[in-house]
Amino acid sequence: ESAIESGLDVDSFAGRLSFFFVAQSNFFEEVAKFRAARRMWAKIMKERFGAMNDRSYTMRFHTQTAGVTLTAQQPDNNVIRTTVQALAAILGGTQSLHVNSKDEALALPTEESAQISLRTQQILAHEIGVSETVDPLAGSYFVESLTDQIEAGAFNYIEKIDEMGGAVDALKEGFQMKEIHETAFRYQQEVEKEERVVVGVNEYQSDSPTVNKLQGISAKETQKQLKRLSRVKSERDSKMVSEKLLSLKNVASEGSNTMPAILECVESFATVGEISDVLRDVFGEQREFTSF
């Protein structure tokens, strides 16, 4: 809507938009979720925004397996979890995929666990045939019915948010955060009451051996990066950096497009931190809405 209001034709940019989704563990629900999203995007582009180009109707999305489902207990189980999640994403039509590593509930992944995640994707891509068929679960009564239910529920959310004035106004009122918190609370209650089984956590527990191979960031690497940063700051044109940062502040304050000004800051070797400080000074920081 903002792009169209600025004068852009919807077909000039809609085909270049892409999304980032998470894949959770309820296999059929996740497949239906992705299918519903693709169908909704086509309808929204055509009926709400009047797009004419077929490319504008195509939802492109990347999927990452759900970090929140990874358990510190019995971390090898996470390999099975992420495999099922990745398969759901593929069957739902994802174009890009990232599989989390089994030890990410404990630390950054080791090279070994990251390679297992990579091999999971490669096996799914090359050995089991799921990438050779478009929408392979189409026609399944259960999947089609579930897709319809999710689509209807999602459109209800869109209607609620539209009635609140749009996504930004809804965020200001804490609507999305409230929904997320309530869902997370219900999920945790179900786990604690053992109404929802999480293998190795509230059922099928065992004394897991200590995980010895965890990734750690060397203090030497930290110091090495700080020295690089110090060298860049000493060699750059400090006057130019200050000018570009001031220009960014002015652009941000005017409500204009900040991207060209940000690029000029980067090209003058301003750091991410310095650029972020300018934007914080103008816009402030996002604060979680907690009055519910």
Secondary structure, DSSP 8 states (H G I E B T S, - for coil): -HHHHTT--HHHHGGG-EEEEEE-S-HHHHHHHHHHHHHHHHHIIIIIS----HHHH--EEEEEE-GGG--SSSTTHHHHHHHHHHHHHHHHT-SEEE---TTTTTSS--HHHHHHHHHHHHHHHHTS-GGGSSSTTTT-HHHHHHHHHHHHHHHHHHHHHHHTTSHHHHHHTTHHHHHHHHHHHHHHHHHHTTSS--BTTTBS--------------HHHHHHHHHHHHHHHHHS-HHHHHHHHHHHHHHHHHT---HHHHHHHHHTT--HHHHHHHHHHHH---------
